Amino acid sequence: MMRRVILASVFLWAGVGLAACDSDSATTSGSCPATPCGADEVCDDGACVAAPTTCPDGYVRVAAGTFTMGSPATEEWREDSEVAHDVTITRAFCLKATEVTQAEFEAIAGYNNSSASDCGATCPVEKVRWMEATRYCNLLSQRDGLPECYTCTGTIEDYSLVCTANGDPYACLGYRLPTEAEWEYAARAGTTTPIPTGDLGVVGFCDATGLDGYGWYCGNSPSSPQPVAQKPANAWGLYDMAGNVYEWCHDDLGDYPTAAVTDPVGAATGERALRGGAYDTNPETCRSAARYRSEPGYAVHDQGFRPVRGVR
């Protein structure tokens, strides 16, 4: 079941475009050096410095590894798009422990258009389109002197913000959205069950005894998202990977292969993947394998995000 976007809830926003240099020599202040920085370096204010080896505060280091992406044919509520296949992630990455909050988004982006403004500063920002999320990631990279993983152009006046990926996302050491494979790998945290705590335990349309204690969905928070990190984290220290708000991924929701793959990335054009379910969705949408998508220019009331940052 693919997510159906409610056009009445769409809100478009545009931001000032940001320029970026190519590859790991990129910088947002100062000039890129004539000789590109080495594989373990980034350009900071025109000089090559050692690439980050630790994660910033509020982020969890996720080690490289192999997992089974998708769901087994026996999983209840399984969709045909969830073909089980082995995936190897060869690079560690830093993933934000929580969804980006309204306060965090406003501090960096300079505005907050969340529908649930009454929920408070520690609630996840939502009604954010993919273009805004990637621009936010670029602003974090600019702040920290890291390569920008996207090129963004456009103006606020004509609502023309467009962001495109700068090459291989796995190779970018700046901030970006997780690939769909990275997201599911982190959400599962080594588990193979529908959610990390086991089965959903669905007993009604919006009633799932197995999900109640782990995530926010239509059965326990039907009208609003909730402050982040109120439910238990998964085994890797990541909160709200099931429910609360949908989370944008870097890539498109393409067809899965049947054979094993390494560092997969979907198309960088067209619709983008959304993962994790939301406060107003049915319990089956919160499964680790559940896949949804939306146009990158749409901003719906239950979609937010959490960034990845590269690490060596």
Buried (B, 14 or more C-beta within 10 A) or exposed (E): EEBEBEEEBBBEBBBEBBEBBEBBBBBBEEEBBEEBBEEEBBBBEEBBEEBBEEBEEEBBBBEEEEBBBBBEEEBEBBBEBBBBBBBBBEBBBBBBBBBBBBBBBBEBBEEBBBBBEEBEBBBBBBBBBBBBBBBBBBBBBBEBBBBBBBBBBBEEEEEBBBBEBBEEBBBBBBBBBBBBBBBBBBBBBEBBBBBBBEBBBBEEEBBBBBBBEBBBBBBBBEEBBBBBBEBEBBEBBBBBBBBBBBBBBBBBBBEBEEEEBEBBBBEBEEBBBBBBBBBBBBBBBBBBBBBBBBBBBBBBBBBBBBBBBBBB
